[in-house]
Each structure stands twice: as structure tokens, then as C-alpha cells.
Amino acid sequence: MDMYYAVVFTSQRAVDDGESYAKMATVMNDLACQQPGFLRVESVRNTEGKGITVSYWESLEAIQAWKDNMKHKMAQQLGQEKWYTQYQVEICQVIKDYSFEK
Amino acid sequence: MDMYYAVVFTSQRAVDDGESYAKMATVMNDLACQQPGFLRVESVRNTEGKGITVSYWESLEAIQAWKDNMKHKMAQQLGQEKWYTQYQVEICQVIKDYSFEK
């Protein structure tokens, strides 16, 4: 297995602000997918506003470059000011993986 | 930061079978929490049946012991036969973490 990395982002949304979060989330998702070293992303949010997004990357440098992306930085600031009451991030190295499909 | 580990479990539920999955999920969650080396767990499932659960552990040995737990093994088998159409697992070493709270 080639070495790769995962970023786990667990968050709690603040009260729903209609369209603006959904739009920004789509823009950020599209932008992340275009970053060098991006592999894939999985994302789930439930009806209580709790969400987990896991993005997968080829290298720690790719993760750092995405964190430092200017448009992403603006979204991060809006996230703290407006969209999230709480979040946590873990940067991880994937040691082993397996999957099941019917 | 003390070294610790994360298990990312991304899954797609099959059609809803009423109570039996919810009961087993609660039992497995409680059992995991009692395992040696268990730190904490975050879990989200959306209305389309897609879920991400991230459990955190002190060591790879603790993760292996939980994977090999007999009751958990029975649940894993039921998961493949009945509850999930697809899942993937990544065993990760957490390199860095940070959080935000309002």
C-alpha cells in the first residue's frame, strides 16, 4: 500500500443560515478536489447538524497547501465566525485499509 | 501529544430493518467504550443511510483486540450479511490534532 494521509474534520453546525453555507461547502469541495495531491473525500452530516468529513491526500505537504489556500482560509474564518459552534481536526497517516462491497 | 490512533469506518446501510440494527449498534458502541485502550468515538449517519464513525484508541494492539472481540466479530458478520451494502475501514495514526469551540 502506498502511504497516504487522512484529515478527519468533525463539526457541529450553528443554526441553519439557509443557502450560504451549502453554497460555500460546494465551492470548497470542488476546490479541494482540484488541489494537487487530493485523493478523495467522504462526508456525512445528520439532521442535528453534526458532520464528519474525511479527506484523503497523497502527502502532508498537500494537506498543508490546502490548509493555506487563500479561498479556503476565508472559508475557515467564516466557519469560526458563523457556521460552526465546534469542530475538531485530526491529521492522520493511514497505516492499513480494507473494504467490503456486496 | 501522546501518540494515538483512529479507525475511520465509512458505510452505506442497506434498507432499514427497523429496530435490530439500532439495538446492535448501541450494544457495540457500549462494548467498544469498555475495551482497554478505547479513547472516544464520533459517529454520524445521514438520512440516506451513509455513515462515518471514527473511533480513537491508545494503541494498534487495542484496535486489534476490539476487531477480534467475539461479540464484535458476530456483529461484523451480520453487517456483511444484512446491514451494509458497502463499507471501508482505515486504520490511522494521528499525527496532529486541533480544535475550535465557541
Backbone of each chain as ProteinMPNN parsed JSONL, in Angstrom:
{"seq_chain_A": "MDMYYAVVFTSQRAVDDGESYAKMATVMNDLACQQPGFLRVESVRNTEGKGITVSYWESLEAIQAWKDNMKHKMAQQLGQEKWYTQYQVEICQVIKDYSFEK", "coords_chain_A": {"N_chain_A": [[0.839, -1.203, 0.0], [0.627, 2.112, -0.971], [1.811, 4.93, 0.874], [-0.504, 7.073, 2.434], [-2.61, 9.849, 3.45], [-5.027, 11.025, 5.87], [-7.49, 13.459, 6.613], [-9.456, 14.131, 9.278], [-12.404, 15.743, 9.889], [-14.498, 16.854, 12.205], [-17.555, 18.29, 12.987], [-19.864, 20.707, 14.421], [-22.672, 22.205, 13.262], [-23.847, 25.588, 13.481], [-26.977, 27.316, 13.998], [-29.204, 26.954, 11.213], [-28.411, 28.718, 8.28], [-29.652, 29.005, 5.918], [-28.998, 29.23, 2.493], [-26.291, 30.014, 2.24], [-24.206, 28.594, 3.533], [-24.367, 26.046, 2.339], [-23.743, 26.665, -0.324], [-21.068, 27.63, -0.085], [-19.88, 25.322, 0.952], [-20.064, 23.58, -1.209], [-18.492, 24.941, -3.115], [-16.0, 24.867, -1.776], [-15.586, 22.127, -1.611], [-15.356, 21.464, -4.35], [-13.088, 22.948, -4.943], [-11.159, 21.752, -3.264], [-11.0, 19.232, -4.452], [-9.601, 19.841, -6.736], [-7.079, 20.386, -5.848], [-3.507, 19.83, -5.846], [-2.405, 16.554, -5.122], [-4.702, 15.732, -3.875], [-6.858, 13.041, -3.032], [-9.459, 11.746, -2.412], [-12.764, 12.308, -1.005], [-14.951, 11.873, 1.789], [-18.127, 12.502, 3.143], [-20.482, 13.262, 5.658], [-23.459, 14.53, 7.069], [-25.72, 14.843, 9.778], [-29.242, 15.212, 10.696], [-29.23, 16.758, 12.961], [-27.197, 18.517, 12.619], [-24.634, 17.69, 13.072], [-21.516, 16.791, 11.717], [-19.214, 14.727, 9.844], [-16.337, 14.881, 7.96], [-14.075, 13.279, 5.91], [-11.104, 13.69, 4.33], [-8.783, 12.575, 1.849], [-5.335, 12.324, 1.141], [-2.276, 12.614, -0.771], [0.081, 13.414, 0.476], [1.628, 15.038, 3.369], [2.409, 17.588, 2.724], [0.648, 18.308, 0.698], [-1.694, 18.472, 2.196], [-1.069, 20.613, 3.896], [-0.786, 22.66, 1.994], [-3.403, 22.876, 1.078], [-4.649, 23.685, 3.439], [-3.53, 26.206, 3.628], [-4.463, 27.497, 1.399], [-5.824, 30.412, -0.077], [-8.582, 31.026, -0.569], [-9.728, 28.964, 0.828], [-8.854, 29.607, 3.371], [-10.346, 31.91, 3.873], [-12.874, 30.761, 3.987], [-12.493, 29.152, 6.222], [-12.323, 31.09, 8.203], [-14.897, 32.252, 8.117], [-16.217, 29.979, 8.895], [-15.514, 29.77, 11.6], [-16.57, 32.17, 12.555], [-19.249, 32.069, 11.99], [-20.499, 29.595, 11.032], [-19.883, 27.242, 12.482], [-20.244, 25.829, 15.731], [-18.497, 24.322, 17.007], [-15.558, 22.495, 16.239], [-13.32, 19.799, 15.33], [-10.124, 18.668, 14.304], [-8.213, 16.086, 12.92], [-5.088, 15.181, 11.733], [-3.932, 12.518, 9.936], [-1.938, 9.58, 9.409], [-2.495, 7.001, 7.179], [-2.415, 3.663, 8.023], [-3.306, 1.175, 7.381], [-5.772, -0.315, 5.281], [-9.069, -1.531, 4.431], [-11.869, -2.97, 2.685], [-15.38, -3.598, 2.035], [-17.786, -4.864, -0.208], [-20.999, -5.443, -1.483]], "CA_chain_A": [[0.0, 0.0, 0.0], [1.316, 3.409, -0.947], [1.476, 5.723, 2.049], [-1.351, 8.235, 2.194], [-2.984, 10.567, 4.67], [-6.441, 11.376, 6.013], [-7.841, 14.562, 7.51], [-10.79, 13.934, 9.845], [-12.976, 17.021, 10.313], [-15.78, 16.63, 12.878], [-18.058, 19.639, 13.272], [-21.255, 20.946, 14.783], [-23.199, 23.411, 12.65], [-24.7, 26.509, 14.23], [-28.334, 27.344, 13.413], [-29.181, 26.955, 9.755], [-28.435, 30.066, 7.7], [-30.197, 28.921, 4.562], [-28.226, 28.797, 1.342], [-24.909, 30.474, 2.114], [-23.29, 27.523, 3.923], [-24.418, 24.996, 1.321], [-23.001, 27.161, -1.486], [-19.645, 27.642, 0.236], [-19.434, 23.936, 1.106], [-19.913, 23.042, -2.567], [-17.322, 25.598, -3.701], [-14.801, 24.359, -1.095], [-15.434, 20.732, -2.025], [-14.838, 21.479, -5.722], [-11.732, 23.493, -4.887], [-10.305, 20.72, -2.659], [-10.815, 18.168, -5.446], [-8.634, 20.303, -7.743], [-5.757, 20.602, -5.24], [-2.513, 18.771, -6.073], [-2.275, 15.575, -4.042], [-6.016, 15.314, -3.362], [-7.24, 11.704, -3.472], [-10.927, 11.643, -2.407], [-13.373, 12.826, 0.216], [-16.22, 11.294, 2.238], [-18.735, 13.495, 4.019], [-21.832, 12.96, 6.152], [-23.998, 15.382, 8.137], [-27.05, 14.365, 10.155], [-30.294, 16.245, 10.809], [-28.925, 17.628, 14.115], [-26.122, 19.434, 12.254], [-23.3, 17.125, 13.326], [-20.942, 16.273, 10.488], [-17.836, 14.232, 9.754], [-15.772, 14.847, 6.613], [-12.716, 12.722, 5.864], [-10.465, 13.852, 3.021], [-7.6, 11.724, 1.721], [-4.296, 13.09, 0.455], [-1.033, 11.889, -1.076], [1.219, 13.824, 1.306], [1.394, 16.088, 4.358], [2.602, 18.864, 2.034], [-0.622, 18.593, 0.015], [-2.648, 18.891, 3.242], [-0.668, 21.955, 4.333], [-1.088, 23.594, 0.896], [-4.865, 23.087, 1.092], [-4.955, 24.494, 4.634], [-3.046, 27.573, 3.389], [-5.137, 28.08, 0.228], [-6.433, 31.681, 0.358], [-10.055, 30.924, -0.544], [-10.048, 28.051, 1.925], [-8.619, 30.354, 4.618], [-11.512, 32.768, 4.075], [-13.967, 29.878, 4.414], [-12.205, 28.731, 7.604], [-12.663, 32.204, 9.092], [-16.362, 32.275, 8.169], [-16.609, 28.803, 9.68], [-15.386, 30.085, 13.037], [-17.409, 33.309, 12.922], [-20.66, 31.962, 11.632], [-21.121, 28.335, 10.687], [-19.666, 26.128, 13.402], [-20.098, 26.103, 17.164], [-17.391, 23.485, 17.492], [-15.027, 21.48, 15.324], [-12.007, 19.241, 15.655], [-9.422, 18.17, 13.123], [-7.048, 15.215, 13.125], [-4.278, 14.835, 10.562], [-3.586, 11.117, 10.2], [-1.306, 8.731, 8.4], [-3.222, 5.732, 7.057], [-1.484, 2.548, 8.205], [-3.896, -0.038, 6.803], [-7.162, -0.109, 4.913], [-9.764, -2.637, 3.78], [-13.238, -2.586, 2.368], [-16.361, -4.658, 1.734], [-18.862, -4.411, -1.101], [-21.918, -6.525, -1.869]], "C_chain_A": [[0.867, 1.244, 0.0], [0.866, 4.191, 0.289], [0.541, 6.865, 1.654], [-1.915, 8.743, 3.517], [-4.475, 10.909, 4.672], [-6.573, 12.571, 6.951], [-9.278, 14.344, 7.963], [-11.277, 15.267, 10.4], [-14.365, 16.747, 10.881], [-16.317, 17.977, 13.333], [-19.513, 19.652, 13.704], [-21.68, 22.267, 14.159], [-23.942, 24.26, 13.665], [-26.093, 26.457, 13.587], [-28.231, 27.495, 11.896], [-29.316, 28.379, 9.211], [-28.899, 30.02, 6.245], [-29.146, 28.477, 3.561], [-26.726, 29.019, 1.45], [-23.896, 29.391, 2.5], [-23.212, 26.451, 2.835], [-23.606, 25.4, 0.089], [-21.494, 27.105, -1.241], [-19.104, 26.223, 0.361], [-19.194, 23.295, -0.263], [-18.672, 23.62, -3.239], [-16.033, 25.027, -3.102], [-14.528, 22.908, -1.498], [-14.819, 20.654, -3.43], [-13.379, 21.934, -5.76], [-10.747, 22.453, -4.32], [-9.978, 19.637, -3.691], [-9.781, 18.536, -6.507], [-7.227, 20.495, -7.175], [-4.787, 19.484, -5.623], [-2.449, 17.833, -4.863], [-3.59, 15.146, -3.412], [-6.352, 13.926, -3.897], [-8.762, 11.548, -3.547], [-11.459, 12.187, -1.099], [-14.675, 12.089, 0.495], [-16.817, 12.252, 3.242], [-20.156, 13.11, 4.377], [-22.225, 14.022, 7.17], [-25.398, 14.895, 8.478], [-28.019, 15.539, 10.375], [-30.081, 17.155, 12.015], [-27.734, 18.557, 13.839], [-24.735, 18.944, 12.611], [-22.762, 16.503, 12.039], [-19.547, 15.714, 10.666], [-17.45, 14.228, 8.275], [-14.365, 14.282, 6.718], [-12.183, 12.916, 4.45], [-9.141, 13.094, 3.027], [-6.61, 12.391, 0.778], [-3.039, 12.257, 0.27], [0.097, 12.212, -0.106], [0.802, 14.866, 2.34], [1.545, 17.472, 3.73], [1.319, 19.273, 1.313], [-1.671, 19.088, 1.013], [-2.346, 20.316, 3.685], [-1.019, 22.996, 3.267], [-2.584, 23.894, 0.84], [-5.27, 23.942, 2.29], [-4.611, 25.965, 4.385], [-3.689, 28.247, 2.179], [-5.959, 29.303, 0.642], [-7.957, 31.613, 0.445], [-10.517, 30.02, 0.598], [-9.875, 28.76, 3.278], [-9.797, 31.285, 4.929], [-12.707, 31.947, 4.572], [-13.76, 29.42, 5.86], [-12.602, 29.829, 8.595], [-14.184, 32.345, 9.242], [-16.896, 31.109, 9.001], [-16.587, 29.093, 11.166], [-16.367, 31.184, 13.449], [-18.893, 32.967, 12.902], [-21.212, 30.541, 11.642], [-21.005, 27.242, 11.74], [-19.656, 26.61, 14.854], [-18.882, 25.354, 17.713], [-16.87, 22.661, 16.325], [-13.699, 20.95, 15.841], [-11.428, 18.62, 14.387], [-8.317, 17.223, 13.575], [-6.385, 14.949, 11.777], [-3.69, 13.453, 10.838], [-2.796, 10.503, 9.052], [-2.041, 7.395, 8.354], [-2.216, 4.585, 7.076], [-1.96, 1.32, 7.436], [-5.312, 0.3, 6.363], [-7.745, -1.391, 4.329], [-11.206, -2.239, 3.55], [-14.084, -3.816, 2.039], [-17.391, -4.078, 0.784], [-19.687, -5.605, -1.522], [-22.021, -6.668, -3.364]], "O_chain_A": [[1.732, 1.413, 0.859], [-0.293, 4.126, 0.697], [0.773, 7.544, 0.653], [-1.714, 8.134, 4.568], [-5.097, 11.059, 3.621], [-5.862, 12.679, 7.95], [-10.205, 14.367, 7.153], [-10.64, 15.852, 11.277], [-15.298, 16.445, 10.137], [-15.607, 18.731, 13.999], [-20.285, 18.743, 13.398], [-21.128, 23.32, 14.478], [-24.58, 23.745, 14.583], [-26.339, 25.621, 12.717], [-27.287, 28.09, 11.377], [-30.198, 29.137, 9.613], [-28.569, 30.899, 5.449], [-28.48, 27.462, 3.762], [-25.955, 28.294, 0.822], [-22.844, 29.277, 1.87], [-22.126, 26.009, 2.46], [-22.874, 24.587, -0.475], [-20.737, 26.601, -2.071], [-17.986, 25.947, -0.076], [-18.228, 22.554, -0.445], [-17.895, 22.892, -3.856], [-15.084, 24.736, -3.83], [-13.379, 22.517, -1.699], [-13.888, 19.885, -3.671], [-12.555, 21.391, -6.496], [-9.64, 22.297, -4.834], [-8.838, 19.183, -3.794], [-9.159, 17.659, -7.106], [-6.284, 20.74, -7.928], [-5.186, 18.323, -5.717], [-2.441, 18.286, -3.718], [-3.605, 14.299, -2.519], [-6.155, 13.655, -5.082], [-9.303, 11.253, -4.613], [-10.69, 12.492, -0.187], [-15.41, 11.726, -0.424], [-16.106, 12.768, 4.104], [-20.936, 12.689, 3.523], [-21.427, 14.379, 8.036], [-26.179, 14.568, 7.585], [-27.642, 16.704, 10.25], [-30.69, 18.222, 12.089], [-27.31, 19.299, 14.725], [-23.76, 19.683, 12.476], [-23.476, 15.771, 11.353], [-18.789, 16.163, 11.526], [-18.147, 13.647, 7.443], [-13.558, 14.752, 7.521], [-12.735, 12.378, 3.49], [-8.471, 12.982, 4.053], [-6.992, 12.951, -0.25], [-2.765, 11.33, 1.032], [0.978, 11.381, 0.115], [-0.245, 15.499, 2.207], [0.887, 18.422, 4.153], [0.947, 20.447, 1.316], [-2.438, 20.004, 0.717], [-3.256, 21.132, 3.832], [-1.493, 24.085, 3.593], [-2.985, 25.029, 0.584], [-6.127, 24.818, 2.174], [-5.306, 26.861, 4.864], [-3.482, 29.44, 1.954], [-6.712, 29.236, 1.614], [-8.551, 32.084, 1.415], [-11.539, 30.265, 1.24], [-10.651, 28.539, 4.207], [-10.196, 31.435, 6.084], [-13.449, 32.377, 5.454], [-14.715, 29.311, 6.629], [-13.138, 29.554, 9.669], [-14.694, 32.532, 10.347], [-17.891, 31.238, 9.714], [-17.501, 28.722, 11.903], [-16.928, 31.145, 14.544], [-19.683, 33.497, 13.683], [-22.282, 30.302, 12.2], [-21.903, 26.413, 11.885], [-19.118, 27.675, 15.158], [-18.323, 25.716, 18.748], [-17.655, 22.179, 15.508], [-13.044, 21.572, 16.678], [-12.152, 18.12, 13.526], [-7.573, 17.529, 14.507], [-7.037, 14.548, 10.814], [-3.028, 13.246, 11.856], [-2.968, 10.863, 7.887], [-2.19, 6.733, 9.381], [-1.292, 4.535, 6.264], [-1.164, 0.537, 6.917], [-5.982, 1.112, 7.0], [-7.017, -2.232, 3.801], [-11.702, -1.284, 4.148], [-13.571, -4.91, 1.802], [-17.822, -2.937, 0.946], [-19.147, -6.654, -1.876], [-22.751, -7.53, -3.852]]}, "seq_chain_B": "MDMYYAVVFTSQRAVDDGESYAKMATVMNDLACQQPGFLRVESVRNTEGKGITVSYWESLEAIQAWKDNMKHKMAQQLGQEKWYTQYQVEICQVIKDYSFEK", "coords_chain_B": {"N_chain_B": [[2.111, 15.837, 22.219], [0.587, 12.816, 23.034], [1.005, 9.734, 21.314], [-1.637, 8.506, 19.352], [-4.39, 6.613, 17.918], [-6.661, 6.306, 15.116], [-9.675, 4.873, 13.913], [-11.303, 4.871, 10.973], [-14.478, 4.401, 9.858], [-16.452, 4.023, 7.204], [-19.655, 3.74, 5.899], [-22.42, 2.261, 4.058], [-25.713, 1.877, 4.709], [-27.969, -0.869, 4.21], [-31.374, -1.411, 3.152], [-33.739, -0.227, 5.557], [-34.102, -2.058, 8.531], [-35.697, -1.779, 10.664], [-35.72, -2.113, 14.136], [-33.558, -3.787, 14.787], [-30.932, -3.255, 13.883], [-30.363, -0.778, 15.105], [-30.423, -1.495, 17.804], [-28.272, -3.357, 17.972], [-26.195, -1.649, 17.208], [-26.088, 0.109, 19.361], [-25.419, -1.662, 21.445], [-22.877, -2.515, 20.522], [-21.503, -0.103, 20.504], [-21.485, 0.506, 23.258], [-20.003, -1.661, 24.157], [-17.546, -1.284, 22.854], [-16.682, 1.046, 24.123], [-15.978, 0.04, 26.562], [-13.713, -1.382, 26.09], [-10.225, -2.119, 26.651], [-7.941, 0.535, 26.211], [-9.566, 2.063, 24.64], [-10.467, 5.322, 23.56], [-12.31, 7.425, 22.574], [-15.337, 8.035, 20.66], [-16.77, 9.145, 17.573], [-19.695, 9.641, 15.701], [-21.738, 9.697, 12.84], [-24.704, 9.53, 10.935], [-26.451, 9.946, 7.892], [-29.688, 10.836, 6.405], [-29.869, 9.318, 4.132], [-28.694, 6.974, 4.734], [-25.949, 6.809, 4.728], [-22.967, 6.589, 6.574], [-20.418, 7.751, 8.86], [-18.118, 6.634, 11.147], [-15.787, 7.393, 13.595], [-13.444, 6.004, 15.601], [-11.299, 6.29, 18.444], [-8.136, 5.328, 19.706], [-5.734, 4.023, 22.058], [-3.644, 2.412, 21.175], [-2.338, 0.279, 18.517], [-2.601, -2.358, 19.2], [-4.799, -2.355, 20.883], [-6.798, -1.729, 19.042], [-6.7, -3.992, 17.409], [-7.46, -5.951, 19.271], [-10.092, -5.202, 19.754], [-11.165, -5.601, 17.217], [-11.001, -8.351, 17.128], [-12.667, -9.16, 19.132], [-15.174, -11.359, 20.293], [-18.009, -10.926, 20.309], [-18.121, -8.648, 18.814], [-17.142, -9.626, 16.428], [-19.257, -11.273, 15.627], [-21.155, -9.295, 15.144], [-19.89, -7.98, 13.051], [-20.108, -9.918, 11.068], [-22.886, -10.083, 10.71], [-23.188, -7.513, 9.795], [-22.035, -7.656, 7.24], [-23.712, -9.557, 6.068], [-26.231, -8.488, 6.209], [-26.661, -5.723, 7.018], [-25.048, -3.764, 5.767], [-24.37, -2.426, 2.533], [-22.01, -1.684, 1.617], [-18.79, -0.991, 2.864], [-15.921, 0.752, 4.205], [-12.729, 0.716, 5.761], [-10.277, 2.499, 7.496], [-7.247, 2.273, 9.203], [-5.531, 4.399, 11.233], [-2.737, 6.466, 12.153], [-2.695, 9.129, 14.354], [-1.302, 12.188, 13.626], [-1.35, 14.852, 14.196], [-3.421, 17.178, 15.913], [-6.166, 19.515, 16.284], [-8.527, 21.909, 17.586], [-11.648, 23.763, 17.698], [-13.756, 25.859, 19.572], [-16.734, 27.569, 20.313]], "CA_chain_B": [[0.913, 14.996, 22.05], [0.791, 11.37, 23.072], [0.597, 9.087, 20.085], [-2.871, 7.722, 19.405], [-4.799, 6.038, 16.63], [-8.065, 6.474, 14.74], [-10.247, 3.942, 12.945], [-12.37, 5.514, 10.197], [-15.403, 3.389, 9.302], [-17.447, 4.676, 6.338], [-20.545, 2.647, 5.499], [-23.734, 2.522, 3.482], [-26.731, 0.949, 5.204], [-28.956, -1.445, 3.298], [-32.718, -0.958, 3.526], [-33.941, -0.178, 7.008], [-34.689, -3.279, 9.075], [-36.375, -1.451, 11.919], [-35.037, -1.942, 15.411], [-32.461, -4.706, 15.123], [-29.639, -2.587, 13.683], [-30.188, 0.255, 16.14], [-30.098, -2.186, 19.069], [-26.913, -3.89, 17.881], [-25.265, -0.523, 17.169], [-25.969, 0.597, 20.74], [-24.666, -2.678, 22.2], [-21.479, -2.482, 20.053], [-20.936, 1.156, 20.98], [-21.226, 0.354, 24.699], [-18.939, -2.66, 24.307], [-16.297, -0.63, 22.425], [-16.303, 2.009, 25.173], [-15.411, -0.699, 27.698], [-12.473, -2.058, 25.68], [-8.964, -1.478, 27.061], [-7.302, 1.362, 25.193], [-10.544, 2.907, 23.936], [-10.425, 6.72, 23.977], [-13.618, 8.042, 22.349], [-15.894, 7.73, 19.341], [-17.656, 10.127, 16.937], [-20.465, 8.896, 14.722], [-22.797, 10.446, 12.147], [-25.315, 8.883, 9.76], [-27.445, 10.851, 7.313], [-30.997, 10.238, 6.116], [-29.732, 8.365, 3.017], [-28.079, 5.745, 5.227], [-24.486, 6.851, 4.707], [-22.451, 6.893, 7.898], [-18.986, 7.725, 9.178], [-17.801, 6.502, 12.566], [-14.351, 7.439, 13.866], [-13.114, 5.657, 16.984], [-9.924, 6.677, 18.787], [-7.554, 4.257, 20.524], [-4.377, 4.27, 22.567], [-2.604, 1.607, 20.517], [-2.767, -0.652, 17.466], [-2.982, -3.61, 19.875], [-6.182, -2.154, 21.365], [-7.666, -1.807, 17.856], [-6.736, -5.397, 17.001], [-8.238, -6.687, 20.272], [-11.509, -4.884, 19.516], [-11.549, -6.277, 15.965], [-11.075, -9.789, 17.393], [-13.675, -9.422, 20.172], [-16.117, -12.341, 19.731], [-19.324, -10.323, 20.053], [-17.928, -7.714, 17.711], [-16.99, -10.439, 15.211], [-20.612, -11.66, 15.223], [-21.782, -8.096, 14.585], [-19.258, -7.736, 11.748], [-20.668, -10.866, 10.109], [-24.242, -9.6, 10.423], [-23.018, -6.301, 9.0], [-21.813, -8.046, 5.839], [-24.834, -10.345, 5.537], [-27.555, -7.888, 6.347], [-26.845, -4.305, 7.302], [-24.304, -2.835, 4.916], [-24.1, -2.797, 1.137], [-20.625, -1.303, 1.33], [-18.08, -0.217, 3.884], [-14.46, 0.796, 4.119], [-12.09, 0.968, 7.045], [-8.857, 2.884, 7.51], [-6.572, 2.344, 10.494], [-4.672, 5.581, 11.063], [-2.012, 7.067, 13.282], [-2.934, 10.57, 14.391], [-0.02, 12.9, 13.625], [-1.567, 16.207, 14.698], [-4.843, 17.499, 16.061], [-6.521, 20.82, 16.842], [-9.978, 22.043, 17.672], [-12.213, 25.099, 17.865], [-15.052, 25.844, 20.27], [-17.253, 28.916, 20.57]], "C_chain_B": [[1.289, 13.531, 22.173], [0.304, 10.755, 21.764], [-0.733, 8.359, 20.294], [-3.361, 7.409, 17.995], [-6.292, 6.253, 16.385], [-8.465, 5.376, 13.763], [-11.423, 4.642, 12.273], [-13.199, 4.414, 9.536], [-16.497, 4.125, 8.538], [-18.346, 3.593, 5.772], [-21.826, 3.148, 4.848], [-24.688, 1.451, 3.995], [-27.556, 0.393, 4.051], [-30.326, -0.897, 3.717], [-32.916, -1.08, 5.028], [-34.651, -1.444, 7.488], [-35.323, -3.018, 10.447], [-35.418, -1.383, 13.079], [-33.721, -2.705, 15.534], [-31.08, -4.067, 14.924], [-29.36, -1.581, 14.789], [-29.783, -0.365, 17.475], [-28.661, -2.674, 19.062], [-25.887, -2.749, 17.892], [-25.035, 0.035, 18.576], [-25.133, -0.366, 21.584], [-23.182, -2.622, 21.824], [-20.778, -1.212, 20.533], [-20.558, 1.046, 22.464], [-20.048, -0.582, 24.951], [-17.575, -2.05, 23.937], [-15.77, 0.294, 23.517], [-15.64, 1.332, 26.368], [-14.091, -1.385, 27.36], [-11.252, -1.347, 26.253], [-8.402, -0.658, 25.911], [-8.255, 2.216, 24.381], [-10.459, 4.337, 24.466], [-11.784, 7.398, 23.813], [-14.094, 7.689, 20.949], [-16.783, 8.875, 18.878], [-18.4, 9.404, 15.822], [-21.576, 9.757, 14.146], [-23.368, 9.556, 11.046], [-26.368, 9.824, 9.216], [-28.727, 10.1, 6.924], [-30.945, 9.271, 4.927], [-29.008, 7.08, 3.442], [-26.566, 5.698, 5.124], [-23.971, 7.286, 6.073], [-20.938, 6.914, 7.96], [-18.86, 7.636, 10.696], [-16.283, 6.535, 12.713], [-14.145, 7.099, 15.338], [-11.625, 5.895, 17.212], [-9.401, 5.728, 19.855], [-6.131, 4.595, 20.938], [-3.285, 3.558, 21.778], [-3.199, 0.755, 19.403], [-3.212, -1.986, 18.069], [-4.428, -3.515, 20.368], [-7.169, -2.268, 20.207], [-7.82, -3.26, 17.419], [-7.598, -6.217, 17.97], [-9.732, -6.435, 20.091], [-11.998, -5.578, 18.245], [-11.791, -7.767, 16.21], [-12.096, -10.155, 18.467], [-14.803, -10.291, 19.588], [-17.486, -11.731, 19.405], [-19.253, -9.347, 18.878], [-17.792, -8.463, 16.387], [-18.352, -10.904, 14.69], [-21.329, -10.476, 14.567], [-21.207, -7.787, 13.198], [-19.854, -8.642, 10.673], [-22.091, -10.46, 9.705], [-24.191, -8.348, 9.548], [-22.855, -6.626, 7.525], [-23.036, -8.74, 5.24], [-26.082, -9.499, 5.332], [-27.564, -6.361, 6.298], [-26.181, -3.347, 6.326], [-24.234, -3.345, 3.476], [-22.629, -2.545, 0.816], [-20.032, -0.694, 2.583], [-16.584, -0.206, 3.615], [-13.906, 1.215, 5.478], [-10.664, 1.443, 6.811], [-8.367, 2.946, 8.956], [-5.492, 3.411, 10.358], [-3.906, 5.904, 12.348], [-2.228, 8.575, 13.242], [-1.6, 11.29, 14.565], [-0.159, 14.244, 14.328], [-3.059, 16.413, 14.894], [-5.016, 18.925, 16.58], [-8.026, 20.953, 16.816], [-10.373, 23.496, 17.903], [-13.524, 24.948, 18.619], [-15.465, 27.265, 20.583], [-17.557, 29.111, 22.036]], "O_chain_B": [[2.202, 13.059, 21.496], [-0.685, 11.202, 21.184], [-0.921, 7.677, 21.301], [-2.803, 7.891, 17.009], [-7.08, 6.367, 17.324], [-7.684, 4.997, 12.89], [-12.417, 4.965, 12.923], [-12.686, 3.607, 8.761], [-17.361, 4.767, 9.135], [-17.848, 2.615, 5.215], [-22.255, 4.284, 5.052], [-24.492, 0.262, 3.744], [-27.809, 1.074, 3.058], [-30.402, -0.003, 4.56], [-32.323, -1.941, 5.678], [-35.667, -1.85, 6.925], [-35.46, -3.923, 11.269], [-34.412, -0.676, 13.02], [-32.853, -2.306, 16.31], [-30.164, -4.311, 15.71], [-28.26, -1.537, 15.341], [-28.923, 0.157, 18.183], [-27.914, -2.443, 20.013], [-24.831, -2.871, 18.513], [-23.911, 0.391, 18.931], [-24.255, 0.053, 22.339], [-22.321, -2.673, 22.703], [-19.609, -1.242, 20.919], [-19.464, 1.438, 22.87], [-19.214, -0.343, 25.825], [-16.579, -2.276, 24.625], [-14.572, 0.325, 23.8], [-14.854, 1.944, 27.091], [-13.422, -1.912, 28.249], [-11.231, -0.119, 26.338], [-8.39, -1.111, 24.766], [-7.827, 3.001, 23.534], [-10.388, 4.548, 25.677], [-12.353, 7.89, 24.787], [-13.35, 7.116, 20.153], [-17.467, 9.504, 19.686], [-17.796, 8.634, 15.075], [-22.271, 10.461, 14.878], [-22.622, 8.908, 10.313], [-27.105, 10.44, 9.985], [-28.825, 8.885, 7.096], [-31.874, 8.487, 4.732], [-28.741, 6.208, 2.615], [-25.958, 4.665, 5.402], [-24.481, 8.24, 6.659], [-20.258, 6.201, 7.222], [-19.418, 8.451, 11.431], [-15.575, 5.792, 12.034], [-14.615, 7.82, 16.219], [-10.804, 5.726, 16.311], [-10.119, 5.365, 20.788], [-5.425, 5.347, 20.265], [-2.148, 4.025, 21.713], [-4.409, 0.536, 19.352], [-4.086, -2.661, 17.525], [-5.186, -4.481, 20.278], [-8.25, -2.836, 20.364], [-8.921, -3.71, 17.101], [-8.373, -7.073, 17.543], [-10.543, -7.346, 20.254], [-13.119, -6.084, 18.204], [-12.665, -8.374, 15.59], [-12.363, -11.337, 18.689], [-15.324, -9.992, 18.513], [-18.05, -11.996, 18.343], [-20.178, -9.234, 18.073], [-18.267, -7.997, 15.351], [-18.588, -10.93, 13.482], [-22.02, -10.638, 13.561], [-21.934, -7.385, 12.29], [-20.08, -8.224, 9.538], [-22.451, -10.488, 8.528], [-25.038, -8.148, 8.677], [-23.447, -5.976, 6.663], [-23.361, -8.547, 4.069], [-26.88, -9.741, 4.426], [-28.393, -5.771, 5.605], [-26.685, -2.25, 6.083], [-24.061, -4.54, 3.235], [-22.077, -3.112, -0.127], [-20.712, 0.048, 3.291], [-16.059, -1.05, 2.889], [-14.534, 1.962, 6.228], [-9.93, 0.855, 6.017], [-8.982, 3.581, 9.813], [-4.64, 3.333, 9.472], [-4.369, 5.648, 13.459], [-1.977, 9.22, 12.224], [-0.863, 11.04, 15.519], [0.776, 14.722, 14.97], [-3.869, 15.886, 14.131], [-4.125, 19.472, 17.231], [-8.718, 20.212, 16.119], [-9.546, 24.338, 18.254], [-14.308, 24.037, 18.351], [-14.662, 28.069, 21.056], [-18.002, 30.186, 22.437]]}, "name": "protein", "num_of_chains": 2, "seq": "MDMYYAVVFTSQRAVDDGESYAKMATVMNDLACQQPGFLRVESVRNTEGKGITVSYWESLEAIQAWKDNMKHKMAQQLGQEKWYTQYQVEICQVIKDYSFEKMDMYYAVVFTSQRAVDDGESYAKMATVMNDLACQQPGFLRVESVRNTEGKGITVSYWESLEAIQAWKDNMKHKMAQQLGQEKWYTQYQVEICQVIKDYSFEK"}
